[in-house]
């Protein structure tokens, strides 16, 4: 989970994921939309692909990238469980925070 949060801590990677959530795009299209070089886009896509967040599909001479919906749902569930607070614990923790001020 920490590795994924580190990967997603880069703003450009979040922007890439937002662009390819709905439809597949090639490196050049992403480069133009993000106003960064194709080489920079490729580096970010490599990291996202290694983490399983992005899938690649060759179409003629170009490779189109799309967000891996199944992996995104899996991460969403894990992050929600991690960040979820139970009502009883929430009151207990908020009391500790006010005591430390």
PyMOL CGO cylinders between C-alpha atoms (Angstrom):
from pymol import cmd
from pymol.cgo import CYLINDER

trace = [
    CYLINDER, 0.00, 0.00, 0.00, 2.84, 2.39, 0.83, 0.3, 1, 1, 1, 1, 1, 1,
    CYLINDER, 2.84, 2.39, 0.83, 4.41, 1.71, -2.58, 0.3, 1, 1, 1, 1, 1, 1,
    CYLINDER, 4.41, 1.71, -2.58, 1.14, 2.60, -4.31, 0.3, 1, 1, 1, 1, 1, 1,
    CYLINDER, 1.14, 2.60, -4.31, 0.72, 5.80, -2.32, 0.3, 1, 1, 1, 1, 1, 1,
    CYLINDER, 0.72, 5.80, -2.32, 4.27, 6.76, -3.28, 0.3, 1, 1, 1, 1, 1, 1,
    CYLINDER, 4.27, 6.76, -3.28, 3.50, 6.12, -6.96, 0.3, 1, 1, 1, 1, 1, 1,
    CYLINDER, 3.50, 6.12, -6.96, 0.30, 8.16, -6.72, 0.3, 1, 1, 1, 1, 1, 1,
    CYLINDER, 0.30, 8.16, -6.72, 1.99, 11.01, -4.87, 0.3, 1, 1, 1, 1, 1, 1,
    CYLINDER, 1.99, 11.01, -4.87, 3.20, 12.44, -8.19, 0.3, 1, 1, 1, 1, 1, 1,
    CYLINDER, 3.20, 12.44, -8.19, 0.69, 14.92, -9.60, 0.3, 1, 1, 1, 1, 1, 1,
    CYLINDER, 0.69, 14.92, -9.60, 1.45, 14.12, -13.24, 0.3, 1, 1, 1, 1, 1, 1,
    CYLINDER, 1.45, 14.12, -13.24, 0.61, 10.46, -12.67, 0.3, 1, 1, 1, 1, 1, 1,
    CYLINDER, 0.61, 10.46, -12.67, -2.74, 11.40, -11.16, 0.3, 1, 1, 1, 1, 1, 1,
    CYLINDER, -2.74, 11.40, -11.16, -3.43, 13.63, -14.17, 0.3, 1, 1, 1, 1, 1, 1,
    CYLINDER, -3.43, 13.63, -14.17, -2.53, 10.79, -16.54, 0.3, 1, 1, 1, 1, 1, 1,
    CYLINDER, -2.53, 10.79, -16.54, -4.88, 8.40, -14.73, 0.3, 1, 1, 1, 1, 1, 1,
    CYLINDER, -4.88, 8.40, -14.73, -7.69, 10.96, -14.90, 0.3, 1, 1, 1, 1, 1, 1,
    CYLINDER, -7.69, 10.96, -14.90, -7.17, 11.35, -18.65, 0.3, 1, 1, 1, 1, 1, 1,
    CYLINDER, -7.17, 11.35, -18.65, -7.16, 7.62, -19.39, 0.3, 1, 1, 1, 1, 1, 1,
    CYLINDER, -7.16, 7.62, -19.39, -9.97, 6.55, -17.05, 0.3, 1, 1, 1, 1, 1, 1,
    CYLINDER, -9.97, 6.55, -17.05, -12.62, 6.98, -19.72, 0.3, 1, 1, 1, 1, 1, 1,
    CYLINDER, -12.62, 6.98, -19.72, -10.74, 6.27, -22.96, 0.3, 1, 1, 1, 1, 1, 1,
    CYLINDER, -10.74, 6.27, -22.96, -7.38, 4.99, -24.14, 0.3, 1, 1, 1, 1, 1, 1,
    CYLINDER, -7.38, 4.99, -24.14, -4.79, 7.53, -25.29, 0.3, 1, 1, 1, 1, 1, 1,
    CYLINDER, -4.79, 7.53, -25.29, -1.34, 7.26, -26.87, 0.3, 1, 1, 1, 1, 1, 1,
    CYLINDER, -1.34, 7.26, -26.87, 1.82, 8.88, -25.52, 0.3, 1, 1, 1, 1, 1, 1,
    CYLINDER, 1.82, 8.88, -25.52, 1.64, 11.79, -27.98, 0.3, 1, 1, 1, 1, 1, 1,
    CYLINDER, 1.64, 11.79, -27.98, -1.96, 12.63, -27.06, 0.3, 1, 1, 1, 1, 1, 1,
    CYLINDER, -1.96, 12.63, -27.06, -1.08, 12.52, -23.36, 0.3, 1, 1, 1, 1, 1, 1,
    CYLINDER, -1.08, 12.52, -23.36, 2.00, 14.64, -24.00, 0.3, 1, 1, 1, 1, 1, 1,
    CYLINDER, 2.00, 14.64, -24.00, -0.06, 17.34, -25.70, 0.3, 1, 1, 1, 1, 1, 1,
    CYLINDER, -0.06, 17.34, -25.70, -2.78, 17.29, -23.05, 0.3, 1, 1, 1, 1, 1, 1,
    CYLINDER, -2.78, 17.29, -23.05, -0.26, 17.50, -20.18, 0.3, 1, 1, 1, 1, 1, 1,
    CYLINDER, -0.26, 17.50, -20.18, 2.14, 19.87, -21.95, 0.3, 1, 1, 1, 1, 1, 1,
    CYLINDER, 2.14, 19.87, -21.95, 5.17, 17.69, -21.14, 0.3, 1, 1, 1, 1, 1, 1,
    CYLINDER, 5.17, 17.69, -21.14, 7.53, 15.75, -23.38, 0.3, 1, 1, 1, 1, 1, 1,
    CYLINDER, 7.53, 15.75, -23.38, 6.60, 12.32, -24.74, 0.3, 1, 1, 1, 1, 1, 1,
    CYLINDER, 6.60, 12.32, -24.74, 9.68, 10.93, -22.96, 0.3, 1, 1, 1, 1, 1, 1,
    CYLINDER, 9.68, 10.93, -22.96, 8.38, 12.20, -19.61, 0.3, 1, 1, 1, 1, 1, 1,
    CYLINDER, 8.38, 12.20, -19.61, 4.95, 10.69, -20.30, 0.3, 1, 1, 1, 1, 1, 1,
    CYLINDER, 4.95, 10.69, -20.30, 6.58, 7.37, -21.17, 0.3, 1, 1, 1, 1, 1, 1,
    CYLINDER, 6.58, 7.37, -21.17, 8.51, 7.32, -17.89, 0.3, 1, 1, 1, 1, 1, 1,
    CYLINDER, 8.51, 7.32, -17.89, 5.36, 7.97, -15.86, 0.3, 1, 1, 1, 1, 1, 1,
    CYLINDER, 5.36, 7.97, -15.86, 3.44, 5.33, -17.83, 0.3, 1, 1, 1, 1, 1, 1,
    CYLINDER, 3.44, 5.33, -17.83, 6.20, 2.79, -17.17, 0.3, 1, 1, 1, 1, 1, 1,
    CYLINDER, 6.20, 2.79, -17.17, 5.82, 3.32, -13.41, 0.3, 1, 1, 1, 1, 1, 1,
    CYLINDER, 5.82, 3.32, -13.41, 2.02, 3.12, -13.62, 0.3, 1, 1, 1, 1, 1, 1,
    CYLINDER, 2.02, 3.12, -13.62, 2.20, 0.01, -15.81, 0.3, 1, 1, 1, 1, 1, 1,
    CYLINDER, 2.20, 0.01, -15.81, 4.64, -1.71, -13.43, 0.3, 1, 1, 1, 1, 1, 1,
    CYLINDER, 4.64, -1.71, -13.43, 2.18, -1.06, -10.59, 0.3, 1, 1, 1, 1, 1, 1,
    CYLINDER, 2.18, -1.06, -10.59, -0.64, -2.59, -12.63, 0.3, 1, 1, 1, 1, 1, 1,
    CYLINDER, -0.64, -2.59, -12.63, -2.59, 0.67, -12.79, 0.3, 1, 1, 1, 1, 1, 1,
    CYLINDER, -2.59, 0.67, -12.79, -2.39, 0.98, -16.57, 0.3, 1, 1, 1, 1, 1, 1,
    CYLINDER, -2.39, 0.98, -16.57, -2.83, -1.45, -19.45, 0.3, 1, 1, 1, 1, 1, 1,
    CYLINDER, -2.83, -1.45, -19.45, -1.31, -1.05, -22.91, 0.3, 1, 1, 1, 1, 1, 1,
    CYLINDER, -1.31, -1.05, -22.91, -2.86, -2.02, -26.24, 0.3, 1, 1, 1, 1, 1, 1,
    CYLINDER, -2.86, -2.02, -26.24, -0.97, -1.84, -29.52, 0.3, 1, 1, 1, 1, 1, 1,
    CYLINDER, -0.97, -1.84, -29.52, -2.99, -0.25, -32.33, 0.3, 1, 1, 1, 1, 1, 1,
    CYLINDER, -2.99, -0.25, -32.33, -0.99, -0.15, -35.55, 0.3, 1, 1, 1, 1, 1, 1,
    CYLINDER, -0.99, -0.15, -35.55, 2.16, 1.87, -34.91, 0.3, 1, 1, 1, 1, 1, 1,
    CYLINDER, 2.16, 1.87, -34.91, 0.88, 3.32, -31.65, 0.3, 1, 1, 1, 1, 1, 1,
    CYLINDER, 0.88, 3.32, -31.65, 0.36, 1.98, -28.15, 0.3, 1, 1, 1, 1, 1, 1,
    CYLINDER, 0.36, 1.98, -28.15, -2.76, 3.22, -26.38, 0.3, 1, 1, 1, 1, 1, 1,
    CYLINDER, -2.76, 3.22, -26.38, -2.94, 3.26, -22.59, 0.3, 1, 1, 1, 1, 1, 1,
    CYLINDER, -2.94, 3.26, -22.59, -6.01, 2.89, -20.41, 0.3, 1, 1, 1, 1, 1, 1,
    CYLINDER, -6.01, 2.89, -20.41, -6.51, 2.76, -16.65, 0.3, 1, 1, 1, 1, 1, 1,
    CYLINDER, -6.51, 2.76, -16.65, -6.86, -0.78, -15.29, 0.3, 1, 1, 1, 1, 1, 1,
    CYLINDER, -6.86, -0.78, -15.29, -10.37, -0.55, -13.80, 0.3, 1, 1, 1, 1, 1, 1,
    CYLINDER, -10.37, -0.55, -13.80, -10.09, -3.78, -11.80, 0.3, 1, 1, 1, 1, 1, 1,
    CYLINDER, -10.09, -3.78, -11.80, -6.83, -2.68, -10.15, 0.3, 1, 1, 1, 1, 1, 1,
    CYLINDER, -6.83, -2.68, -10.15, -8.25, 0.78, -9.43, 0.3, 1, 1, 1, 1, 1, 1,
    CYLINDER, -8.25, 0.78, -9.43, -11.27, -0.76, -7.67, 0.3, 1, 1, 1, 1, 1, 1,
    CYLINDER, -11.27, -0.76, -7.67, -8.97, -3.02, -5.65, 0.3, 1, 1, 1, 1, 1, 1,
    CYLINDER, -8.97, -3.02, -5.65, -6.88, -0.03, -4.53, 0.3, 1, 1, 1, 1, 1, 1,
    CYLINDER, -6.88, -0.03, -4.53, -10.03, 1.97, -3.76, 0.3, 1, 1, 1, 1, 1, 1,
    CYLINDER, -10.03, 1.97, -3.76, -11.29, -0.83, -1.48, 0.3, 1, 1, 1, 1, 1, 1,
    CYLINDER, -11.29, -0.83, -1.48, -7.92, -1.18, 0.29, 0.3, 1, 1, 1, 1, 1, 1,
    CYLINDER, -7.92, -1.18, 0.29, -7.53, 2.58, 0.78, 0.3, 1, 1, 1, 1, 1, 1,
    CYLINDER, -7.53, 2.58, 0.78, -11.10, 2.90, 2.06, 0.3, 1, 1, 1, 1, 1, 1,
    CYLINDER, -11.10, 2.90, 2.06, -10.52, 0.13, 4.61, 0.3, 1, 1, 1, 1, 1, 1,
    CYLINDER, -10.52, 0.13, 4.61, -7.27, 1.74, 5.71, 0.3, 1, 1, 1, 1, 1, 1,
    CYLINDER, -7.27, 1.74, 5.71, -8.78, 5.20, 6.12, 0.3, 1, 1, 1, 1, 1, 1,
    CYLINDER, -8.78, 5.20, 6.12, -12.14, 4.11, 7.55, 0.3, 1, 1, 1, 1, 1, 1,
    CYLINDER, -12.14, 4.11, 7.55, -12.68, 4.97, 11.18, 0.3, 1, 1, 1, 1, 1, 1,
    CYLINDER, -12.68, 4.97, 11.18, -15.23, 3.32, 13.42, 0.3, 1, 1, 1, 1, 1, 1,
    CYLINDER, -15.23, 3.32, 13.42, -17.55, 5.69, 15.29, 0.3, 1, 1, 1, 1, 1, 1,
    CYLINDER, -17.55, 5.69, 15.29, -16.33, 4.67, 18.77, 0.3, 1, 1, 1, 1, 1, 1,
    CYLINDER, -16.33, 4.67, 18.77, -12.68, 5.00, 17.80, 0.3, 1, 1, 1, 1, 1, 1,
    CYLINDER, -12.68, 5.00, 17.80, -13.30, 8.32, 16.08, 0.3, 1, 1, 1, 1, 1, 1,
    CYLINDER, -13.30, 8.32, 16.08, -14.54, 9.91, 19.32, 0.3, 1, 1, 1, 1, 1, 1,
    CYLINDER, -14.54, 9.91, 19.32, -11.64, 8.38, 21.25, 0.3, 1, 1, 1, 1, 1, 1,
    CYLINDER, -11.64, 8.38, 21.25, -9.07, 9.68, 18.74, 0.3, 1, 1, 1, 1, 1, 1,
    CYLINDER, -9.07, 9.68, 18.74, -10.63, 13.16, 18.53, 0.3, 1, 1, 1, 1, 1, 1,
    CYLINDER, -10.63, 13.16, 18.53, -10.36, 13.46, 22.33, 0.3, 1, 1, 1, 1, 1, 1,
    CYLINDER, -10.36, 13.46, 22.33, -6.66, 12.64, 22.14, 0.3, 1, 1, 1, 1, 1, 1,
    CYLINDER, -6.66, 12.64, 22.14, -6.12, 15.27, 19.47, 0.3, 1, 1, 1, 1, 1, 1,
    CYLINDER, -6.12, 15.27, 19.47, -7.78, 18.02, 21.53, 0.3, 1, 1, 1, 1, 1, 1,
    CYLINDER, -7.78, 18.02, 21.53, -5.73, 16.99, 24.60, 0.3, 1, 1, 1, 1, 1, 1,
    CYLINDER, -5.73, 16.99, 24.60, -2.46, 17.36, 22.68, 0.3, 1, 1, 1, 1, 1, 1,
    CYLINDER, -2.46, 17.36, 22.68, -3.20, 20.95, 21.57, 0.3, 1, 1, 1, 1, 1, 1,
]
cmd.load_cgo(trace, "trace")
